[in-house]
């Protein structure tokens, strides 16, 4: 009896733990493919953190004020495979990011690609629609 109860509890625990995983990694859970964004601005911070990197960019708004955007990229390992280095994005660098805005309309998005001032272009994710696929 105790063995069956223990197995039942273990199975329920595994099922409960598995449910949030797809939502976290699903693009459509947080970002909207119908809200493409193109951001031209200045890097303020580059966060090389797992599970997703974050690029903070100051973008000049229509009224001339600076608006800080947070752009999600792939994991640090993924970015390295896509051609980034730790010194690729430094504060003060001018960049252009293409991607998709968060569903909640905040100044947050997921990046598809990044273009440097010299014209070089790198992808920010291997899983975002329009991103690099091998």
Backbone as CSV, one residue per row, in Angstrom:
resi,resn,N_x,N_y,N_z,CA_x,CA_y,CA_z,C_x,C_y,C_z
1,UNK,0.816,-1.190,0.000,0.000,0.000,0.000,0.864,1.260,0.000
2,UNK,1.894,1.283,0.851,2.770,2.447,0.928,3.561,2.635,-0.361
3,UNK,3.936,1.535,-0.997,4.688,1.612,-2.250,3.822,2.246,-3.337
4,UNK,2.576,1.806,-3.458,1.670,2.368,-4.464,1.432,3.858,-4.212
5,UNK,1.247,4.228,-2.970,1.035,5.630,-2.627,2.273,6.454,-2.980
6,UNK,3.449,5.933,-2.668,4.697,6.631,-2.982,4.865,6.795,-4.485
7,UNK,4.572,5.748,-5.234,4.682,5.815,-6.695,3.672,6.818,-7.245
8,UNK,2.458,6.782,-6.735,1.427,7.729,-7.175,1.826,9.169,-6.927
9,UNK,2.370,9.441,-5.762,2.812,10.796,-5.431,3.972,11.210,-6.332
10,UNK,4.904,10.303,-6.584,6.042,10.603,-7.458,5.572,10.922,-8.875
11,UNK,4.643,10.140,-9.399,4.120,10.373,-10.750,3.417,11.728,-10.824
12,UNK,2.586,12.039,-9.845,1.905,13.333,-9.826,2.905,14.488,-9.741
13,UNK,3.948,14.313,-8.954,4.982,15.337,-8.844,5.688,15.580,-10.167
14,UNK,6.020,14.509,-10.869,6.666,14.643,-12.179,5.751,15.327,-13.184
15,UNK,4.494,14.955,-13.192,3.540,15.586,-14.103,3.382,17.071,-13.799
16,UNK,3.301,17.412,-12.540,3.154,18.817,-12.153,4.388,19.626,-12.537
17,UNK,5.559,19.031,-12.425,6.798,19.731,-12.772,6.936,19.902,-14.274
18,UNK,6.403,18.990,-15.057,6.550,19.034,-16.513,5.629,20.053,-17.164
19,UNK,4.523,20.387,-16.556,3.547,21.284,-17.175,4.112,22.684,-17.434
20,UNK,4.807,23.351,-16.495,5.290,24.704,-16.761,6.426,24.770,-17.779
21,UNK,7.160,23.698,-18.001,8.323,23.737,-18.881,7.998,24.176,-20.298
22,UNK,7.002,23.621,-20.992,6.729,24.068,-22.352,6.314,25.535,-22.416
23,UNK,5.579,26.006,-21.456,5.136,27.397,-21.477,6.327,28.338,-21.378
24,UNK,7.316,27.998,-20.569,8.485,28.850,-20.414,9.266,28.953,-21.711
25,UNK,9.376,27.864,-22.437,10.196,27.854,-23.639,9.406,28.098,-24.913
26,UNK,8.133,28.356,-24.817,7.321,28.614,-25.991,7.363,30.105,-26.323
27,UNK,7.794,30.423,-27.541,7.839,31.809,-28.004,6.480,32.481,-27.820
28,UNK,5.421,31.790,-28.252,4.070,32.364,-28.248,3.528,32.623,-26.846
29,UNK,4.144,32.051,-25.824,3.666,32.275,-24.459,3.922,33.706,-24.005
30,UNK,4.980,34.330,-24.523,5.353,35.655,-24.036,5.439,36.722,-25.120
31,UNK,5.735,36.328,-26.357,5.966,37.301,-27.424,4.943,37.137,-28.543
32,UNK,4.737,38.213,-29.303,3.687,38.242,-30.319,4.289,38.411,-31.710
33,UNK,4.152,37.386,-32.543,4.682,37.428,-33.907,3.987,38.515,-34.733
34,UNK,2.829,38.976,-34.282,2.102,40.047,-34.969,2.581,41.439,-34.537
35,UNK,3.560,41.500,-33.630,4.101,42.779,-33.160,5.610,42.832,-33.417
36,UNK,6.022,42.884,-34.701,7.457,42.973,-34.974,8.003,44.329,-34.509
37,UNK,9.239,44.323,-34.047,9.887,45.560,-33.607,11.232,45.707,-34.307
38,UNK,11.603,46.949,-34.568,12.934,47.304,-35.047,13.417,48.409,-34.128
39,UNK,14.457,48.127,-33.385,14.977,49.065,-32.393,16.386,49.494,-32.772
40,UNK,16.584,50.792,-32.918,17.921,51.334,-33.152,18.293,52.104,-31.899
41,UNK,19.401,51.713,-31.286,19.757,52.379,-30.045,21.156,52.058,-29.580
42,UNK,21.406,52.390,-28.319,22.720,52.249,-27.702,22.667,51.199,-26.603
43,UNK,23.610,50.283,-26.639,23.695,49.240,-25.617,24.035,49.893,-24.278
44,UNK,23.258,49.542,-23.243,23.586,50.008,-21.895,24.135,48.863,-21.049
45,UNK,23.577,47.675,-21.220,24.027,46.494,-20.468,23.837,45.260,-21.342
46,UNK,24.782,44.346,-21.273,24.641,43.026,-21.889,24.758,42.005,-20.772
47,UNK,23.676,41.260,-20.537,23.665,40.248,-19.479,23.848,38.859,-20.086
48,UNK,24.976,38.244,-19.838,25.262,36.880,-20.288,24.814,35.928,-19.187
49,UNK,23.525,35.677,-19.099,22.978,34.832,-18.039,22.147,33.705,-18.643
50,UNK,22.056,32.608,-17.914,21.190,31.500,-18.321,19.830,31.686,-17.686
51,UNK,18.761,31.259,-18.260,18.714,30.490,-19.500,18.666,31.365,-20.745
52,UNK,18.469,32.694,-20.594,18.420,33.589,-21.746,19.247,34.827,-21.452
53,UNK,19.990,35.289,-22.445,20.742,36.525,-22.289,19.786,37.713,-22.450
54,UNK,20.211,38.867,-21.952,19.408,40.084,-22.068,20.289,41.235,-22.519
55,UNK,19.808,41.970,-23.529,20.484,43.172,-24.004,19.598,44.348,-23.615
56,UNK,20.165,45.306,-22.908,19.435,46.519,-22.540,19.877,47.615,-23.507
57,UNK,18.895,48.266,-24.134,19.173,49.251,-25.180,18.406,50.535,-24.884
58,UNK,19.094,51.663,-24.967,18.417,52.957,-24.900,18.023,53.350,-26.318
59,UNK,16.719,53.531,-26.522,16.167,53.879,-27.835,15.498,55.240,-27.712
60,UNK,15.765,56.123,-28.683,15.142,57.441,-28.659,13.698,57.319,-29.129
61,UNK,12.770,57.748,-28.283,11.349,57.698,-28.609,10.962,58.788,-29.594
62,UNK,9.725,58.754,-30.064,9.228,59.730,-31.034,9.324,61.156,-30.497
63,UNK,9.187,61.324,-29.179,9.255,62.657,-28.571,10.675,63.051,-28.168
64,UNK,11.656,62.213,-28.506,13.051,62.522,-28.212,13.570,61.996,-26.887
65,UNK,12.693,61.464,-26.048,13.152,60.924,-24.769,13.735,59.526,-24.963
66,UNK,14.678,59.173,-24.100,15.277,57.843,-24.164,14.399,56.836,-23.437
67,UNK,14.166,55.729,-24.099,13.367,54.643,-23.541,14.258,53.412,-23.484
68,UNK,14.338,52.771,-22.316,15.161,51.573,-22.192,14.340,50.341,-22.547
69,UNK,14.865,49.542,-23.459,14.247,48.282,-23.879,15.098,47.128,-23.394
70,UNK,14.441,46.032,-23.054,15.124,44.780,-22.715,14.827,43.795,-23.843
71,UNK,15.888,43.262,-24.444,15.727,42.324,-25.549,16.320,40.983,-25.145
72,UNK,15.486,39.957,-25.202,15.925,38.604,-24.853,16.638,37.970,-26.038
73,UNK,17.752,37.321,-25.745,18.476,36.554,-26.753,18.589,35.109,-26.304
74,UNK,19.307,34.342,-27.057,19.516,32.949,-26.691,20.400,32.824,-25.462
75,UNK,20.644,31.607,-25.056,21.540,31.356,-23.926,22.954,31.796,-24.299
76,UNK,23.817,32.032,-23.319,25.198,32.380,-23.647,25.851,31.363,-24.589
77,UNK,25.624,30.083,-24.356,26.188,29.052,-25.218,25.657,29.182,-26.645
78,UNK,24.378,29.442,-26.773,23.760,29.622,-28.085,24.350,30.841,-28.797
79,UNK,24.520,31.947,-28.067,25.090,33.150,-28.677,26.515,32.914,-29.153
80,UNK,27.299,32.176,-28.384,28.663,31.852,-28.814,28.642,31.056,-30.113
81,UNK,27.715,30.101,-30.221,27.590,29.310,-31.457,27.149,30.169,-32.645
82,UNK,26.416,31.246,-32.353,25.924,32.128,-33.411,26.943,33.199,-33.806
83,UNK,28.120,33.213,-33.149,29.186,34.127,-33.539,29.480,35.261,-32.578
84,UNK,28.772,35.341,-31.462,29.037,36.383,-30.473,30.260,36.025,-29.642
85,UNK,30.883,37.055,-29.081,31.927,36.884,-28.073,31.533,37.752,-26.880
86,UNK,32.218,37.571,-25.768,31.911,38.356,-24.560,32.078,39.855,-24.803
87,UNK,32.939,40.239,-25.747,33.184,41.652,-26.024,32.431,42.155,-27.247
88,UNK,31.525,41.360,-27.784,30.794,41.756,-28.995,29.845,42.921,-28.738
89,UNK,29.235,42.953,-27.563,28.279,44.017,-27.226,28.719,44.715,-25.953
90,UNK,29.239,45.901,-26.112,29.715,46.674,-24.968,28.857,47.920,-24.796
91,UNK,28.745,48.425,-23.574,27.987,49.661,-23.361,28.493,50.774,-24.278
92,UNK,27.541,51.505,-24.858,27.873,52.606,-25.758,27.824,52.240,-27.231
93,UNK,27.785,50.950,-27.555,27.736,50.534,-28.960,26.361,50.815,-29.550
94,UNK,26.353,51.307,-30.797,25.109,51.538,-31.532,24.743,50.257,-32.271
95,UNK,23.490,49.821,-32.120,23.036,48.593,-32.774,21.605,48.762,-33.285
96,UNK,21.218,47.842,-34.154,19.839,47.735,-34.614,19.386,46.315,-34.324
97,UNK,18.262,46.178,-33.637,17.733,44.859,-33.287,16.370,44.686,-33.943
98,UNK,16.173,43.527,-34.556,14.864,43.169,-35.101,14.337,41.991,-34.303
99,UNK,13.061,42.025,-33.993,12.480,40.943,-33.217,10.989,41.133,-33.040
100,UNK,10.489,40.716,-31.880,9.056,40.757,-31.598,8.819,41.266,-30.185
101,UNK,7.793,42.103,-30.034,7.485,42.710,-28.742,6.756,41.731,-27.830
102,UNK,6.887,41.976,-26.536,6.171,41.185,-25.538,4.671,41.383,-25.709
103,UNK,3.917,40.336,-25.414,2.456,40.402,-25.542,1.837,41.457,-24.643
104,UNK,2.481,41.749,-23.507,1.902,42.719,-22.573,2.154,44.173,-22.984
105,UNK,2.837,44.394,-24.122,3.065,45.740,-24.626,4.177,46.499,-23.938
106,UNK,4.889,45.855,-23.029,5.984,46.518,-22.315,7.173,46.732,-23.249
107,UNK,8.164,47.479,-22.763,9.378,47.731,-23.536,10.318,46.538,-23.417
108,UNK,9.796,45.414,-23.822,10.539,44.160,-23.757,10.237,43.388,-25.037
109,UNK,11.244,42.704,-25.538,11.038,41.913,-26.740,12.018,40.767,-26.801
110,UNK,11.841,39.959,-27.816,12.780,38.880,-28.088,13.463,39.229,-29.403
111,UNK,14.782,39.112,-29.428,15.521,39.477,-30.619,15.616,38.344,-31.622
112,UNK,15.484,38.711,-32.887,15.687,37.762,-33.976,17.099,37.954,-34.539
113,UNK,17.451,39.223,-34.808,18.777,39.513,-35.345,19.270,40.852,-34.818
114,UNK,20.578,41.028,-34.896,21.231,42.243,-34.426,22.192,42.695,-35.512
115,UNK,22.152,43.983,-35.862,23.061,44.538,-36.856,23.939,45.578,-36.172
116,UNK,25.253,45.442,-36.355,26.221,46.374,-35.783,26.341,47.606,-36.677
117,UNK,26.947,48.669,-36.166,27.116,49.913,-36.917,27.914,49.695,-38.202
118,UNK,28.820,48.705,-38.210,29.625,48.444,-39.410,28.912,47.548,-40.425
119,UNK,27.656,47.184,-40.142,26.872,46.380,-41.077,26.873,44.884,-40.811
120,UNK,27.749,44.411,-39.913,27.739,42.977,-39.587,26.421,42.614,-38.939
121,UNK,25.931,41.425,-39.263,24.645,40.982,-38.723,24.808,39.607,-38.095
122,UNK,24.254,39.454,-36.883,24.256,38.167,-36.195,22.843,37.854,-35.731
123,UNK,22.535,36.569,-35.680,21.241,36.153,-35.150,21.328,36.095,-33.629
124,UNK,20.213,36.372,-32.969,20.159,36.368,-31.506,19.560,35.102,-30.931
125,UNK,18.980,34.284,-31.785,18.344,33.062,-31.302,18.252,32.057,-32.432
126,UNK,18.247,30.807,-32.051,18.078,29.737,-33.034,16.635,29.265,-33.096
127,UNK,15.774,29.828,-32.259,14.403,29.326,-32.177,13.325,30.373,-32.437
128,UNK,13.686,31.642,-32.546,12.706,32.702,-32.784,12.279,32.670,-34.247
129,UNK,10.997,32.882,-34.557,10.565,32.908,-35.958,11.405,33.883,-36.782
130,UNK,11.937,33.408,-37.897,12.799,34.222,-38.738,14.251,34.180,-38.324
131,UNK,14.553,33.517,-37.214,15.928,33.379,-36.748,16.632,32.259,-37.490
132,UNK,17.858,32.066,-37.158,18.670,31.045,-37.819,18.178,29.653,-37.461
133,UNK,18.062,28.817,-38.466,17.673,27.425,-38.266,18.668,26.563,-39.025
134,UNK,19.205,25.556,-38.348,20.145,24.649,-39.028,19.520,23.303,-39.213
